[in-house]
Amino acid sequence: MSNDFTQAQETPWRYGFLNLMRRVDVQLCRVPAGNTWQPRMEKFRLGQTPALTFAPREIASVSWQEGRLHISLYSLGLWGPNGPLPLHYTELARNRTESRRDPTLTRFSDLFHTRWRTQFYQA
C-alpha cells in the first residue's frame, strides 16, 4: 500500500486536500471515508501541523504511522493565523512538538481534525 502514496510522501505540495482524500477513499477504504463506526477502524488519520505563518500549501506531509496513512495539513484546523484559537495556543503546541518533542497536544487536537475533516470531505 505504501507504494501507492510514495509520490504524495515525496512531493506533498503537488496535492490538494480533496484530491488526496478522493485517492485515499478509493485506494484504502472499504467503507467510504468517515462512515466507519469507530475512528480506529479508519485506514488514515488527518492532522494539522501547528505553524505561526499563513499556509503556503494545503498538505504539510504524508507518512505511514502505525499502519495508517497520516496526512498533515497546514490549514483547515485549530492552529495558526487562520484557525479559531488565539495564536499563543498555536505557539504553545508548536513549541511542545518541536522543542520538547512532546506531540501530545497536537495529537489530541488531531482527534477532532480527523473527524470533522472527513465530514467536510463527505459534504
URTAKA-V235336 format. One record per backbone hydrogen bond with DSSP energy under -1.0 kcal/mol. NH is the residue of the N-H (numbers start at 1). CO is the residue of the C=O. If there is no record, write none. Layout:
# URTAKA-V235336
nh:NH co:CO
nh:NH co:CO
This chain:
# URTAKA-V235336
nh:4 co:1
nh:9 co:5
nh:10 co:6
nh:11 co:7
nh:14 co:11
nh:15 co:12
nh:20 co:16
nh:21 co:17
nh:22 co:18
nh:23 co:19
nh:24 co:20
nh:25 co:21
nh:26 co:22
nh:27 co:23
nh:28 co:24
nh:29 co:24
nh:35 co:32
nh:41 co:38
nh:42 co:39
nh:45 co:69
nh:47 co:71
nh:49 co:73
nh:60 co:72
nh:61 co:72
nh:63 co:70
nh:65 co:68
nh:68 co:65
nh:69 co:43
nh:70 co:63
nh:71 co:45
nh:72 co:61
nh:73 co:47
nh:74 co:58
nh:83 co:80
nh:85 co:78
nh:89 co:86
nh:91 co:87
nh:92 co:88
nh:93 co:89
nh:94 co:90
nh:95 co:91
nh:96 co:92
nh:97 co:93
nh:98 co:94
nh:99 co:95
nh:100 co:95
nh:102 co:96
nh:107 co:103
nh:108 co:104
nh:109 co:105
nh:110 co:106
nh:111 co:108
nh:113 co:109
nh:114 co:110
nh:115 co:111
nh:116 co:112
nh:117 co:113
nh:118 co:114
nh:119 co:115
nh:120 co:116
nh:121 co:117
nh:122 co:118
nh:123 co:119
